[in-house]
C-alpha cells in the first residue's frame, strides 16, 4: 500500500459523498457495435494529487470477479488538452493510478470495450450486426474506495443509425440517435443495462393506468423473430400478476423485461432490480421446443427482483464492485429462484404441467447421478463459484460438480414447500414464506441483507419445524443420492423407462448432443466426443473417459441411432456392447457389460398419496 493512499481514499470518499452535485459524465458511442467494440468518454471530477480509479470487478448476479478487464482497451487520460500518464497497479489488475496536476478539476478519460470478450457476462459477444447489449460496468471507471451508491453518473449514448433501445434508465432527452439519461448512482447505472437493435418491439404487459408499469423490450436479428402469439402475451401478463400475488409487494418503480432473440450474441440471463437482461434462441417465439427449453429464463430473472436484488445474502451485499463477494447461501439466492422461476413458468402458462414434471425429472436424475456429491457438499459449489464458473466445460462434470446450487437448490426448496404443506395439512406453503420474507412495502429498489438464521426464523414463523438441521444437512453434508424428498412427499416418484424425456430430447436436438447418462453412463457431442462419463457407470468401469472419441459400436461406424439400437438390444442379452474409441492417436475397443436397455427419467404418480406436487402448481390468480 502506498504511503499516502489513506489520505487519497479519504479525499475520494469526501468528493463523492459530501459533494452530491459532483457527477461523472459518461458518453458511450455504440455505432461500432457491429464490429464488437464500444467507445466511451468519461469526465471525472478530481482534485490535484494522486488518484486511483478502478474498473468494476465483482459484478452482481455473476457472484464472481467477472468484470471484463480483458476487453478494456485504448485507455487515454488527459486534462485541459494535456496527456496525463497512468499506470496499472502491479498487483490489482482492475486499478489504475495517475497524478493530477495543480489547477485541474476534471479528468478526461477515453476507453474502448471489446464486446466479443464476454462483456455481457454471458460467455459470448455482446453485439451483432443488428443487436447490442450494453452492460455499463464494461465502460466505466470510478474512484477507488467510494461506495457505488455515492458515485453519481450522468450517462448518455449514441446508437447505430435507426436502432431503437430498451432500458430501465429514464431518458431525459432524445435527439436522433443520441439519448441522454437522467443522472443516477453507479449502483443504478450498473443495475440498468441497455439493449438496442435494428429490429425492435415494445410490448405492454400492464393495463393502461396500472402501476407500476411493466413492459417487454424485444430485439432480434430479424423482424420475423419478434412475432409474439396472443397466448405468449397472455402468459407474460399472467406472470406479472402471479408475482404480485406471490410476493405481495413490488420493489421497483417500473419494470423492463429486456429480451434478446438471437443466436449471434452470448446466451445469458442477468437479474436487476428494475429489469432483467435475457437472451434466448432467435426462434424461441416460433418453435414450441425452444419455447419449452427457455420458458423459465424470464420468470427466473424476474423473480430475482425479490430474491437476490431486494433480499440478498449478506456476503453478496457489498458496498462497491471491488469488494469480494462470499457465495454462501447461493442455494437460496439462485436455488430458490430456480424453484420459483419454474413454478411461475408453469403457473403463468409458459410451461404445461407435463413439461414442468419432465423438467423436474430431468433435474432430479442428473443430480442423482452427480457422483461428485460424494465428496463435495452443495455449499462448496456456492462458495467456489469463482472457479466453477470458469470450468463450465462438460468433461468430468458429474465428478467435480458444477453450479449445482441452482438445480439442487430447486429440489431443496421443493422439499421445503412440500414439507410445509404436509405439516399444515395444506393450510400454509412456501407462498406464505415468500410473502413474509420477500414482501414488505412496495417502493423504489433497496437491498435488505439476510443470513442463514434469518431464513430459518422466517420458515419457523410459517410452520414450526427443525429447519436449521434439515437445511444444514442438505447443503453441508455429502451423500450418494440427490434430495428427492420433495418429489416423494409430493406424491410422485422418479422412474426410468425407454420413453424419451421431452425436455432432454428437445435439448439434445437444440444443442446437438446425445444423452446416454442413465444407461451406459455418458453424453456424446455431435462429432462423437465423450463430453462426460459418469464415475461408476458401466462405461466408466470399462475404461472410457471424457475427451475420447467414439468411432464404432459393435464394429459398425457409430451414429446416435446405432448406439440406441445397441442399448435396446442389450436388454436381456449376455453380450457386452463393444465401443471402438479413439484416444489421441491411439485406438482401443472397450467392452461395456450393460443389459438394462434404455433409461430415461420421468415422474410417476404414487397411488394413495396426496398430490401435493399438483397442488403447488396451481396458479394464485385466475
C-alpha positions as semicolon CSV with decimal commas, in nm:
position;residue;x (nm);y (nm);z (nm)
1;X;0,000;0,000;0,000
2;X;0,132;0,341;-0,094
3;X;0,218;0,574;0,191
4;X;-0,038;0,843;0,101
5;X;-0,317;0,606;-0,007
6;X;-0,520;0,658;0,310
7;X;-0,524;1,034;0,250
8;X;-0,636;0,981;-0,108
9;X;-0,917;0,748;-0,006
10;X;-1,046;0,999;0,247
11;X;-1,047;1,270;-0,021
12;X;-1,220;1,044;-0,275
13;X;-1,491;0,943;-0,031
14;X;-1,547;1,311;0,062
15;X;-1,570;1,411;-0,302
16;X;-1,832;1,152;-0,393
17;X;-2,043;1,158;-0,076
18;X;-2,002;1,507;0,066
19;X;-2,043;1,683;-0,269
20;X;-2,353;1,521;-0,415
21;X;-2,352;1,764;-0,711
22;X;-2,025;1,615;-0,844
23;X;-2,110;1,377;-1,127
24;X;-1,909;1,170;-1,367
25;X;-2,021;1,238;-1,722
26;X;-2,022;0,926;-1,936
27;X;-2,090;0,905;-2,309
28;X;-2,080;0,574;-2,493
29;X;-2,054;0,569;-2,871
30;X;-2,222;0,246;-2,979
31;X;-2,205;0,298;-3,354
32;X;-1,924;0,042;-3,384
33;X;-2,130;-0,227;-3,208
34;X;-2,149;-0,444;-3,524
35;X;-1,769;-0,462;-3,506
36;X;-1,797;-0,561;-3,137
37;X;-1,635;-0,255;-2,986
38;X;-1,783;0,030;-2,780
39;X;-1,613;0,370;-2,737
40;X;-1,656;0,556;-2,408
41;X;-1,568;0,906;-2,287
42;X;-1,570;0,996;-1,917
43;X;-1,530;1,332;-1,746
44;X;-1,437;1,265;-1,384
45;X;-1,431;1,540;-1,117
46;X;-1,089;1,530;-0,947
47;X;-0,858;1,723;-0,713
48;X;-0,480;1,771;-0,752
49;X;-0,264;1,487;-0,631
50;X;-0,261;1,112;-0,671
51;X;-0,577;0,937;-0,782
52;X;-0,668;0,572;-0,815
53;X;-0,952;0,468;-1,045
54;X;-1,097;0,120;-1,057
55;X;-1,278;-0,087;-1,317
56;X;-1,575;-0,284;-1,174
57;X;-1,453;-0,631;-1,083
58;X;-1,718;-0,820;-0,881
59;X;-2,035;-0,798;-1,088
60;X;-2,369;-0,855;-0,910
61;X;-2,553;-1,158;-1,042
62;X;-2,229;-1,320;-1,158
63;X;-2,114;-1,368;-0,795
64;X;-1,751;-1,357;-0,902
65;X;-1,476;-1,124;-1,029
66;X;-1,613;-1,129;-1,383
67;X;-1,564;-0,765;-1,481
68;X;-1,439;-0,797;-1,844
69;X;-1,097;-0,647;-1,784
70;X;-0,956;-0,833;-2,085
71;X;-1,185;-0,632;-2,310
72;X;-1,080;-0,293;-2,166
73;X;-0,850;-0,124;-2,415
74;X;-0,750;0,210;-2,565
75;X;-0,723;0,385;-2,227
76;X;-0,618;0,751;-2,253
77;X;-0,625;1,018;-1,981
78;X;-0,593;1,393;-2,025
79;X;-0,678;1,726;-1,862
80;X;-0,702;2,063;-2,036
81;X;-0,568;1,908;-2,354
82;X;-0,258;1,770;-2,182
83;X;-0,189;1,398;-2,157
84;X;-0,198;1,251;-1,807
85;X;0,027;0,949;-1,762
86;X;-0,129;0,647;-1,590
87;X;-0,013;0,307;-1,477
88;X;-0,188;-0,013;-1,378
89;X;-0,143;-0,133;-1,022
90;X;0,121;-0,412;-1,021
91;X;-0,098;-0,638;-0,805
92;X;-0,462;-0,536;-0,860
93;X;-0,520;-0,550;-1,235
94;X;-0,850;-0,361;-1,207
95;X;-0,685;-0,048;-1,057
96;X;-0,522;0,247;-1,236
97;X;-0,306;0,524;-1,086
98;X;-0,243;0,878;-1,208
99;X;-0,120;1,212;-1,069
100;X;-0,348;1,513;-1,121
101;X;-0,164;1,847;-1,176
102;X;-0,248;2,160;-0,977
103;X;-0,546;2,354;-1,103
104;X;-0,711;2,054;-1,272
105;X;-1,073;1,983;-1,173
106;X;-1,179;1,740;-1,446
107;X;-1,000;1,431;-1,576
108;X;-1,095;1,325;-1,928
109;X;-1,076;0,951;-1,988
110;X;-1,140;0,768;-2,312
111;X;-1,153;0,391;-2,334
112;X;-1,285;0,112;-2,552
113;X;-1,465;-0,208;-2,459
114;X;-1,414;-0,508;-2,685
115;X;-1,756;-0,665;-2,658
116;X;-1,665;-1,003;-2,806
117;X;-1,480;-1,082;-2,482
118;X;-1,770;-1,171;-2,253
119;X;-1,862;-0,809;-2,178
120;X;-2,228;-0,909;-2,140
121;X;-2,137;-1,165;-1,876
122;X;-2,284;-1,441;-2,084
123;X;-1,989;-1,619;-2,239
124;X;-2,007;-1,466;-2,584
125;X;-2,022;-1,148;-2,791
126;X;-2,248;-0,868;-2,668
127;X;-2,329;-0,740;-3,015
128;X;-2,401;-0,846;-3,372
129;X;-2,478;-0,670;-3,698
130;X;-2,831;-0,592;-3,578
131;X;-2,820;-0,613;-3,196
132;X;-2,625;-0,481;-2,899
133;X;-2,629;-0,535;-2,524
134;X;-2,461;-0,264;-2,315
135;X;-2,367;-0,351;-1,959
136;X;-2,239;-0,021;-1,824
137;X;-1,985;-0,185;-1,595
138;X;-1,782;-0,261;-1,911
139;X;-1,727;0,111;-1,988
140;X;-1,680;0,285;-1,651
141;X;-1,404;0,376;-1,409
142;X;-1,472;0,520;-1,064
143;X;-1,268;0,634;-0,761
144;X;-1,123;0,357;-0,552
145;X;-1,280;0,323;-0,209
146;X;-1,603;0,502;-0,294
147;X;-1,939;0,338;-0,231
148;X;-2,123;0,270;-0,555
149;X;-2,432;0,437;-0,406
150;X;-2,235;0,759;-0,356
151;X;-2,080;0,788;-0,703
152;X;-2,311;0,980;-0,938
153;X;-2,313;0,938;-1,315
154;X;-2,470;1,140;-1,595
155;X;-2,488;0,881;-1,879
156;X;-2,560;0,923;-2,249
157;X;-2,521;0,714;-2,563
158;X;-2,512;0,732;-2,941
159;X;-2,682;0,439;-3,112
160;X;-2,622;0,298;-3,461
161;X;-2,841;0,479;-3,714
162;X;-3,206;0,381;-3,691
163;X;-3,170;0,147;-3,394
164;X;-3,416;0,160;-3,103
165;X;-3,339;0,079;-2,742
166;X;-3,483;-0,053;-2,417
167;X;-3,358;0,009;-2,063
168;X;-3,486;0,077;-1,714
169;X;-3,298;0,410;-1,713
170;X;-3,509;0,721;-1,758
171;X;-3,440;0,903;-2,086
172;X;-3,411;1,279;-2,019
173;X;-3,361;1,386;-2,380
174;X;-3,355;1,214;-2,720
175;X;-3,236;1,363;-3,048
176;X;-3,198;1,134;-3,347
177;X;-2,968;0,850;-3,250
178;X;-2,847;1,026;-2,933
179;X;-3,004;0,979;-2,592
180;X;-2,927;1,142;-2,257
181;X;-3,038;0,970;-1,939
182;X;-3,126;1,120;-1,604
183;X;-2,838;1,122;-1,353
184;X;-2,814;0,806;-1,141
185;X;-2,583;0,644;-0,890
186;X;-2,322;0,399;-1,013
187;X;-2,527;0,128;-0,842
188;X;-2,832;0,209;-1,053
189;X;-2,624;0,251;-1,369
190;X;-2,463;-0,092;-1,341
191;X;-2,804;-0,232;-1,247
192;X;-2,968;-0,094;-1,565
193;X;-2,834;-0,249;-1,887
194;X;-2,941;-0,126;-2,228
195;X;-3,032;-0,337;-2,530
196;X;-3,082;-0,197;-2,878
197;X;-3,137;-0,324;-3,226
198;X;-3,243;-0,256;-3,579
199;X;-3,545;-0,479;-3,521
200;X;-3,717;-0,372;-3,201
201;X;-4,059;-0,421;-3,042
202;X;-4,210;-0,290;-2,720
203;X;-4,494;-0,489;-2,561
204;X;-4,709;-0,351;-2,279
205;X;-4,771;-0,607;-2,004
206;X;-4,986;-0,392;-1,775
207;X;-5,319;-0,228;-1,846
208;X;-5,334;0,149;-1,917
209;X;-5,313;0,341;-1,589
210;X;-5,198;0,038;-1,388
211;X;-4,894;0,095;-1,167
212;X;-4,615;0,004;-1,168
213;X;-4,576;-0,022;-1,544
214;X;-4,431;-0,344;-1,689
215;X;-4,308;-0,357;-2,049
216;X;-4,115;-0,608;-2,255
217;X;-3,849;-0,465;-2,488
218;X;-3,752;-0,715;-2,757
219;X;-3,468;-0,705;-3,010
220;X;-3,394;-0,971;-3,271
221;X;-3,178;-1,032;-3,575
222;X;-3,488;-1,029;-3,796
223;X;-3,840;-0,886;-3,787
224;X;-3,989;-1,235;-3,810
225;X;-3,839;-1,345;-3,478
226;X;-4,026;-1,069;-3,292
227;X;-4,367;-1,225;-3,357
228;X;-4,533;-1,295;-3,022
229;X;-4,850;-1,501;-3,013
230;X;-5,155;-1,391;-2,816
231;X;-5,100;-1,699;-2,595
232;X;-4,743;-1,596;-2,507
233;X;-4,851;-1,237;-2,444
234;X;-5,122;-1,360;-2,208
235;X;-4,866;-1,582;-2,030
236;X;-4,625;-1,292;-1,970
237;X;-4,911;-1,074;-1,848
238;X;-5,013;-1,354;-1,611
239;X;-4,651;-1,380;-1,496
240;X;-4,673;-1,019;-1,377
241;X;-5,000;-1,094;-1,195
242;X;-4,866;-1,416;-1,039
243;X;-4,558;-1,245;-0,893
244;X;-4,779;-0,980;-0,741
245;X;-4,996;-1,246;-0,578
246;X;-4,692;-1,446;-0,462
247;X;-4,484;-1,168;-0,307
248;X;-4,748;-0,908;-0,225
249;X;-4,516;-0,614;-0,300
250;X;-4,301;-0,477;-0,582
251;X;-3,961;-0,325;-0,510
252;X;-3,928;-0,118;-0,826
253;X;-4,080;0,196;-0,976
254;X;-4,133;0,029;-1,314
255;X;-4,004;-0,287;-1,476
256;X;-3,850;-0,362;-1,818
257;X;-3,815;-0,717;-1,947
258;X;-3,516;-0,686;-2,182
259;X;-3,537;-0,985;-2,415
260;X;-3,289;-1,052;-2,696
261;X;-3,376;-1,319;-2,951
262;X;-3,054;-1,415;-3,126
263;X;-2,804;-1,692;-3,187
264;X;-2,533;-1,435;-3,258
265;X;-2,482;-1,284;-2,912
266;X;-2,382;-1,457;-2,590
267;X;-2,663;-1,651;-2,427
268;X;-2,729;-1,532;-2,075
269;X;-2,980;-1,411;-1,822
270;X;-2,889;-1,147;-1,570
271;X;-3,111;-1,005;-1,299
272;X;-3,158;-0,643;-1,199
273;X;-3,391;-0,453;-0,965
274;X;-3,599;-0,290;-1,237
275;X;-3,520;-0,504;-1,540
276;X;-3,382;-0,837;-1,649
277;X;-3,143;-0,888;-1,937
278;X;-3,219;-1,222;-2,103
279;X;-3,106;-1,381;-2,430
280;X;-3,297;-1,666;-2,591
281;X;-3,271;-1,855;-2,919
282;X;-3,371;-1,642;-3,217
283;X;-3,673;-1,863;-3,298
284;X;-3,795;-1,908;-2,940
285;X;-4,129;-1,738;-3,007
286;X;-4,181;-1,954;-3,317
287;X;-4,060;-2,302;-3,217
288;X;-4,251;-2,496;-2,945
289;X;-3,944;-2,695;-2,835
290;X;-3,730;-2,383;-2,798
291;X;-4,010;-2,209;-2,614
292;X;-4,024;-2,501;-2,369
293;X;-3,646;-2,503;-2,315
294;X;-3,631;-2,129;-2,242
295;X;-3,970;-2,094;-2,072
296;X;-3,825;-2,047;-1,724
297;X;-3,550;-1,796;-1,809
298;X;-3,755;-1,476;-1,793
299;X;-3,957;-1,588;-1,486
300;X;-3,629;-1,680;-1,314
301;X;-3,467;-1,342;-1,374
302;X;-3,790;-1,159;-1,285
303;X;-3,809;-1,347;-0,954
304;X;-3,462;-1,217;-0,872
305;X;-3,606;-0,868;-0,831
306;X;-3,738;-1,002;-0,498
307;X;-3,498;-1,287;-0,424
308;X;-3,146;-1,169;-0,494
309;X;-3,182;-0,797;-0,554
310;X;-3,420;-0,690;-0,273
311;X;-3,343;-0,974;-0,028
312;X;-2,977;-1,065;-0,067
313;X;-2,734;-1,286;0,126
314;X;-2,516;-1,066;0,347
315;X;-2,199;-1,195;0,178
316;X;-2,320;-1,070;-0,160
317;X;-2,438;-0,727;-0,039
318;X;-2,108;-0,545;-0,094
319;X;-2,063;-0,164;-0,088
320;X;-1,894;-0,145;-0,429
321;X;-1,767;-0,361;-0,714
322;X;-1,417;-0,421;-0,579
323;X;-1,517;-0,586;-0,251
324;X;-1,504;-0,969;-0,276
325;X;-1,837;-1,150;-0,259
326;X;-1,898;-1,460;-0,047
327;X;-2,105;-1,725;-0,224
328;X;-2,260;-1,888;0,083
329;X;-2,642;-1,906;0,055
330;X;-2,643;-1,909;-0,324
331;X;-2,866;-2,215;-0,284
332;X;-3,118;-1,959;-0,156
333;X;-3,031;-1,675;-0,396
334;X;-3,024;-1,897;-0,706
335;X;-3,177;-2,224;-0,585
336;X;-3,499;-2,073;-0,453
337;X;-3,517;-1,858;-0,766
338;X;-3,477;-2,168;-0,981
339;X;-3,764;-2,331;-0,794
340;X;-3,990;-2,026;-0,813
341;X;-3,894;-1,947;-1,173
342;X;-4,001;-2,292;-1,290
343;X;-4,318;-2,276;-1,080
344;X;-4,407;-1,933;-1,217
345;X;-4,344;-2,051;-1,573
346;X;-4,600;-2,327;-1,516
347;X;-4,846;-2,112;-1,321
348;X;-4,832;-1,847;-1,594
349;X;-4,885;-2,091;-1,880
350;X;-4,536;-2,075;-2,029
351;X;-4,498;-2,444;-1,935
352;X;-4,761;-2,717;-1,922
353;X;-4,792;-2,945;-1,619
354;X;-4,634;-3,231;-1,816
355;X;-4,344;-3,016;-1,929
356;X;-4,284;-2,898;-1,572
357;X;-4,274;-3,257;-1,445
358;X;-4,043;-3,366;-1,727
359;X;-3,807;-3,080;-1,644
360;X;-3,816;-3,175;-1,276
361;X;-3,748;-3,541;-1,358
362;X;-3,451;-3,444;-1,575
363;X;-3,310;-3,228;-1,295
364;X;-3,362;-3,497;-1,031
365;X;-3,200;-3,769;-1,243
366;X;-2,899;-3,554;-1,331
367;X;-2,835;-3,472;-0,966
368;X;-2,896;-3,830;-0,855
369;X;-2,612;-3,933;-1,089
370;X;-2,385;-3,645;-0,983
371;X;-2,120;-3,864;-0,825
372;X;-1,919;-3,563;-0,709
373;X;-2,178;-3,515;-0,434
374;X;-1,997;-3,796;-0,251
375;X;-1,701;-3,568;-0,183
376;X;-1,827;-3,214;-0,240
377;X;-2,117;-3,070;-0,036
378;X;-2,358;-2,835;-0,208
379;X;-2,244;-2,526;-0,014
380;X;-1,896;-2,575;-0,158
381;X;-2,031;-2,538;-0,510
382;X;-2,163;-2,196;-0,399
383;X;-1,851;-2,092;-0,212
384;X;-1,628;-2,190;-0,506
385;X;-1,845;-2,025;-0,772
386;X;-1,542;-1,816;-0,877
387;X;-1,364;-2,127;-1,005
388;X;-1,665;-2,334;-1,111
389;X;-1,787;-2,051;-1,337
390;X;-1,462;-2,082;-1,533
391;X;-1,491;-2,462;-1,558
392;X;-1,819;-2,500;-1,742
393;X;-1,676;-2,750;-1,991
394;X;-1,857;-3,085;-1,967
395;X;-1,554;-3,308;-1,907
396;X;-1,574;-3,482;-1,566
397;X;-1,861;-3,251;-1,467
398;X;-2,050;-3,523;-1,280
399;X;-1,743;-3,588;-1,064
400;X;-1,620;-3,233;-0,994
401;X;-1,977;-3,095;-0,983
402;X;-2,088;-2,769;-1,144
403;X;-2,316;-2,481;-1,040
404;X;-2,536;-2,729;-0,855
405;X;-2,668;-2,468;-0,614
406;X;-2,913;-2,385;-0,894
407;X;-3,080;-2,723;-0,966
408;X;-3,017;-2,885;-0,629
409;X;-3,144;-2,570;-0,464
410;X;-3,465;-2,623;-0,661
411;X;-3,502;-2,974;-0,516
412;X;-3,433;-2,848;-0,163
413;X;-3,697;-2,575;-0,186
414;X;-3,945;-2,817;-0,340
415;X;-3,890;-3,034;-0,032
416;X;-3,936;-2,731;0,196
417;X;-4,261;-2,638;0,019
418;X;-4,398;-2,994;0,029
419;X;-4,299;-3,029;0,396
420;X;-4,476;-2,706;0,495
421;X;-4,790;-2,821;0,313
422;X;-4,771;-3,161;0,481
423;X;-4,709;-3,015;0,829
424;X;-5,001;-2,772;0,799
425;X;-5,242;-3,005;0,614
426;X;-5,226;-2,776;0,313
427;X;-5,315;-2,458;0,505
428;X;-4,973;-2,298;0,452
429;X;-4,698;-2,324;0,191
430;X;-4,382;-2,164;0,062
431;X;-4,610;-1,898;-0,085
432;X;-4,652;-1,769;0,272
433;X;-4,275;-1,764;0,323
434;X;-4,225;-1,568;0,000
435;X;-4,481;-1,309;0,102
436;X;-4,337;-1,259;0,453
437;X;-3,966;-1,283;0,361
438;X;-3,965;-1,106;0,023
439;X;-4,272;-0,885;0,054
440;X;-4,276;-0,584;0,283
441;X;-4,351;-0,238;0,147
442;X;-4,360;-0,161;-0,223
443;X;-4,135;0,118;-0,345
444;X;-3,803;0,205;-0,509
445;X;-3,518;-0,050;-0,516
446;X;-3,342;-0,126;-0,191
447;X;-3,130;-0,411;-0,051
448;X;-3,224;-0,600;0,266
449;X;-2,946;-0,849;0,353
450;X;-3,012;-1,177;0,530
451;X;-2,827;-1,465;0,697
452;X;-2,895;-1,837;0,728
453;X;-3,057;-1,778;1,066
454;X;-3,293;-1,522;0,912
455;X;-3,411;-1,784;0,663
456;X;-3,466;-2,042;0,937
457;X;-3,653;-1,791;1,155
458;X;-3,886;-1,693;0,868
459;X;-3,960;-2,058;0,787
460;X;-4,042;-2,132;1,151
461;X;-4,288;-1,843;1,152
462;X;-4,471;-2,014;0,864
463;X;-4,455;-2,368;1,005
464;X;-4,254;-2,471;1,315
465;X;-4,000;-2,739;1,226
466;X;-3,630;-2,810;1,274
467;X;-3,549;-2,622;0,954
468;X;-3,195;-2,541;1,063
469;X;-3,098;-2,906;1,096
470;X;-3,275;-3,004;0,775
471;X;-3,117;-2,730;0,563
472;X;-2,773;-2,780;0,718
473;X;-2,786;-3,148;0,629
474;X;-2,894;-3,076;0,272
475;X;-2,626;-2,818;0,196
476;X;-2,328;-2,906;0,416
477;X;-2,310;-3,286;0,404
478;X;-2,204;-3,530;0,136
479;X;-2,434;-3,804;0,017
480;X;-2,478;-4,063;-0,253
481;X;-2,824;-3,956;-0,367
482;X;-2,993;-3,629;-0,455
483;X;-3,252;-3,480;-0,215
484;X;-3,568;-3,626;-0,367
485;X;-3,783;-3,576;-0,058
486;X;-3,992;-3,306;-0,222
487;X;-4,090;-3,537;-0,507
488;X;-4,165;-3,824;-0,270
489;X;-4,360;-3,611;-0,021
490;X;-4,533;-3,451;-0,318
491;X;-4,692;-3,784;-0,410
492;X;-4,465;-3,878;-0,703
493;X;-4,152;-4,080;-0,763
494;X;-3,861;-4,071;-1,006
495;X;-3,867;-4,363;-1,251
496;X;-3,674;-4,464;-1,563
497;X;-3,805;-4,626;-1,880
498;X;-3,744;-4,633;-2,255
499;X;-3,980;-4,344;-2,330
500;X;-3,784;-4,024;-2,420
501;X;-3,792;-3,738;-2,170
502;X;-3,946;-3,438;-2,351
503;X;-3,701;-3,183;-2,213
504;X;-3,386;-3,393;-2,261
505;X;-3,497;-3,484;-2,612
506;X;-3,555;-3,119;-2,708
507;X;-3,225;-3,008;-2,552
508;X;-3,031;-3,282;-2,733
509;X;-3,179;-3,168;-3,063
510;X;-3,113;-2,799;-2,997
511;X;-2,758;-2,835;-2,865
512;X;-2,664;-3,130;-3,084
513;X;-2,563;-3,395;-2,832
514;X;-2,672;-3,747;-2,740
515;X;-2,754;-3,840;-2,381
516;X;-2,694;-4,194;-2,257
517;X;-2,628;-4,088;-1,896
518;X;-2,874;-4,321;-1,725
519;X;-2,794;-4,636;-1,924
520;X;-2,429;-4,681;-2,021
521;X;-2,333;-4,355;-1,845
522;X;-2,211;-4,088;-2,085
523;X;-2,303;-3,797;-2,312
524;X;-2,168;-3,753;-2,663
525;X;-2,116;-3,447;-2,880
526;X;-2,240;-3,443;-3,239
527;X;-1,891;-3,547;-3,350
528;X;-1,885;-3,843;-3,111
529;X;-1,663;-3,693;-2,841
530;X;-1,734;-3,821;-2,491
531;X;-1,834;-3,498;-2,316
532;X;-1,876;-3,660;-1,978
533;X;-1,854;-4,011;-1,840
534;X;-2,023;-4,069;-1,506
535;X;-1,788;-4,215;-1,245
536;X;-1,902;-4,567;-1,155
537;X;-2,120;-4,612;-1,467
538;X;-2,082;-4,917;-1,695
539;X;-1,881;-4,713;-1,948
540;X;-1,654;-4,575;-1,676
541;X;-1,595;-4,922;-1,531
542;X;-1,500;-5,041;-1,878
543;X;-1,233;-4,768;-1,908
544;X;-1,399;-4,499;-2,120
545;X;-1,321;-4,137;-2,025
546;X;-1,419;-3,781;-2,126
547;X;-1,232;-3,637;-2,423
548;X;-1,209;-3,969;-2,606
549;X;-1,397;-4,008;-2,933
550;X;-1,637;-4,284;-3,028
551;X;-1,560;-4,438;-3,367
552;X;-1,770;-4,755;-3,388
553;X;-2,035;-4,952;-3,198
554;X;-2,026;-5,332;-3,229
555;X;-1,783;-5,294;-3,523
556;X;-2,004;-5,051;-3,719
557;X;-1,940;-4,678;-3,767
558;X;-2,118;-4,507;-3,482
559;X;-2,431;-4,297;-3,503
560;X;-2,677;-4,200;-3,228
561;X;-2,938;-4,431;-3,379
562;X;-2,696;-4,724;-3,392
563;X;-2,598;-4,678;-3,027
564;X;-2,963;-4,653;-2,922
565;X;-3,031;-4,979;-3,109
566;X;-2,733;-5,150;-2,943
567;X;-2,852;-5,045;-2,596
568;X;-3,204;-5,172;-2,670
569;X;-3,066;-5,500;-2,800
570;X;-2,852;-5,540;-2,487
571;X;-3,159;-5,583;-2,267
572;X;-3,181;-5,946;-2,161
573;X;-2,864;-6,030;-2,352
574;X;-2,535;-6,151;-2,213
575;X;-2,333;-5,981;-2,489
576;X;-2,133;-5,669;-2,396
577;X;-2,159;-5,354;-2,608
578;X;-1,830;-5,302;-2,792
579;X;-1,713;-4,943;-2,836
580;X;-1,418;-4,864;-3,064
581;X;-1,270;-4,546;-2,921
582;X;-1,005;-4,302;-3,042
583;X;-0,786;-4,152;-2,769
584;X;-0,539;-3,911;-2,923
585;X;-0,355;-4,113;-3,187
586;X;-0,449;-4,447;-3,038
587;X;-0,749;-4,675;-3,084
588;X;-0,891;-4,924;-2,840
589;X;-1,204;-5,137;-2,810
590;X;-1,388;-5,126;-2,476
591;X;-1,643;-5,390;-2,378
592;X;-1,930;-5,238;-2,179
593;X;-2,127;-5,504;-1,988
594;X;-2,470;-5,340;-1,984
595;X;-2,804;-5,524;-2,016
596;X;-3,083;-5,300;-1,881
597;X;-3,192;-5,125;-2,200
598;X;-3,266;-4,757;-2,243
599;X;-3,334;-4,545;-1,935
600;X;-3,495;-4,203;-1,944
601;X;-3,622;-4,018;-1,634
602;X;-3,987;-3,935;-1,564
603;X;-4,212;-3,870;-1,268
604;X;-4,475;-4,129;-1,182
605;X;-4,776;-4,071;-0,959
606;X;-4,780;-4,274;-0,635
607;X;-5,124;-4,419;-0,574
608;X;-5,276;-4,341;-0,236
609;X;-5,053;-4,041;-0,152
610;X;-5,184;-3,681;-0,164
611;X;-5,087;-3,497;-0,482
612;X;-4,901;-3,213;-0,311
613;X;-4,696;-3,153;-0,625
614;X;-5,018;-3,096;-0,817
615;X;-5,139;-2,854;-0,550
616;X;-4,831;-2,635;-0,560
617;X;-4,864;-2,598;-0,938
618;X;-5,199;-2,427;-0,905
619;X;-5,193;-2,056;-1,007
620;X;-5,256;-1,792;-0,741
621;X;-5,461;-1,578;-0,981
622;X;-5,747;-1,659;-1,216
